[in-house]
Amino acid sequence: MPNAIDSNGTQQIARGDIAWAAVWTGFAIALLGTLAAGTWAFVFAGKGTWWAANIGTLCLFCGAVVTGFRARTAEPLNGAFIAVFYFGTAALAIFSAEFLRVMPDPLPGLPRGDSTFFFVWPLEQLAASTLGAMLGGWLRQRKDARGRDENLS
């Protein structure tokens, strides 16, 4: 049965649970933003790990908003996939650096024995990416609804 929103293609995107092209775009935005901001936080500003992590989470949120907007749906699962890919990439980098013995111990800005960072940061990422994807989808749906209303008058 056709949906009332078939005219803008939303149902077609919603049939496939994940908008993969939008997810990869959001992941790229988050990763590139984090690399740029993290480099600034560590090298130029002398800030610690929390600065880089929080700036990276902000970049992740922005990437998720773009994902939701491109996907045309407020589906939090798109954002959750970005968070999984993002955390997987960060964990791989951390573990690889630890294995190669290039990771300082403790990380800059974290006291020795402080494991709070490794529990809070992934939760922060998941919250930022799911809320960002929902916000982006909501903004797109609102924009599309406003465009349809203007065409009717």
C-alpha positions in Angstrom: 0.0 0.0 0.0 1.5 3.4 -1.0 2.4 5.7 1.8 1.5 9.4 1.9 5.1 10.4 1.6 6.0 8.4 -1.5 6.3 11.5 -3.6 9.7 12.5 -2.2 11.2 9.0 -2.1 11.3 8.6 1.7 9.5 5.2 1.7 12.1 3.8 -0.8 14.9 4.8 1.6 13.0 3.5 4.6 12.5 0.0 3.1 16.2 -0.7 3.4 16.9 -0.3 7.1 20.2 1.5 6.7 21.1 4.3 4.3 24.6 3.1 3.7 25.8 6.0 1.5 24.6 8.5 4.1 26.3 6.5 6.9 29.6 6.4 5.1 29.4 10.1 4.4 28.7 10.9 8.0 31.5 8.6 9.1 34.0 10.3 6.8 32.9 13.8 8.1 33.3 12.6 11.7 36.7 10.9 11.1 38.2 13.8 9.1 36.9 16.4 11.6 38.4 14.4 14.5 41.7 14.0 12.8 41.9 17.8 12.2 40.6 18.8 15.6 42.6 16.1 17.4 45.8 17.2 15.7 45.1 20.7 16.8 44.3 19.7 20.4 47.5 17.6 20.9 50.1 19.3 18.8 49.2 23.0 18.6 47.1 23.7 21.7 48.8 21.2 24.1 45.4 20.1 25.3 44.8 16.6 26.7 42.9 13.5 25.6 39.5 14.7 26.8 39.8 17.8 24.5 40.4 15.6 21.5 37.7 13.2 22.5 35.1 15.8 23.0 35.9 17.7 19.8 35.8 14.3 18.0 32.4 13.7 19.5 31.2 17.1 18.3 32.5 16.1 14.8 30.7 12.8 15.1 27.4 14.6 16.0 27.8 16.9 12.9 28.5 13.8 10.7 25.4 12.1 12.1 23.3 15.2 11.4 24.4 15.1 7.8 23.6 11.4 7.7 20.1 11.9 8.9 19.6 14.7 6.5 20.8 12.7 3.5 18.9 9.6 4.6 15.6 11.7 4.9 14.6 9.8 7.9 15.0 10.2 11.7 16.3 6.7 12.1 18.7 6.4 15.0 20.1 3.2 13.7 22.0 5.1 11.0 23.8 7.1 13.7 24.5 3.9 15.7 26.3 2.4 12.8 28.4 5.6 12.5 29.3 5.3 16.2 30.3 1.6 15.8 32.5 2.4 12.8 34.0 5.4 14.6 34.7 3.7 17.8 36.1 0.7 16.0 38.5 2.9 14.1 39.6 4.7 17.3 40.0 1.5 19.2 42.1 0.0 16.4 44.3 3.1 16.4 44.7 3.0 20.2 45.4 -0.7 20.4 47.8 -0.5 17.4 49.7 2.3 19.0 49.8 0.5 22.3 51.1 -2.7 20.6 53.7 -0.7 18.7 54.7 1.0 22.0 54.2 4.5 20.7 51.2 5.3 23.0 52.2 7.3 26.0 51.2 5.9 29.4 49.1 7.5 30.7 47.5 9.3 27.9 47.9 13.1 28.0 45.3 14.7 30.3 44.4 11.4 32.0 45.9 10.4 35.4 47.5 7.0 35.7 44.9 4.3 36.4 41.9 6.5 35.3 39.7 4.2 33.2 36.7 6.5 33.2 37.7 7.8 29.8 37.3 4.3 28.2 33.8 3.9 29.7 32.4 7.4 29.2 33.8 8.2 25.7 32.0 5.3 23.8 28.7 6.2 25.5 29.3 9.8 24.5 29.8 8.7 20.9 26.7 6.6 20.8 24.5 9.3 22.2 26.0 12.0 19.9 25.6 9.9 16.8 22.1 8.6 17.4 20.8 12.0 18.4 22.6 13.7 15.5 21.0 11.3 13.0 17.6 11.8 14.5 18.0 15.6 14.4 19.2 15.5 10.8 16.3 13.3 9.7 13.8 15.5 11.5 15.3 18.6 9.9 15.0 17.0 6.4 11.5 15.9 7.0 10.5 19.3 8.2 12.2 21.0 5.2 10.4 18.6 2.8 7.0 19.1 4.5 7.5 22.9 4.3 8.3 22.6 0.6 5.2 20.5 -0.1 3.0 23.0 1.8 4.4 25.9 -0.3 3.7 24.0 -3.5 0.0 23.4 -2.5 -0.8 27.1 -2.1 
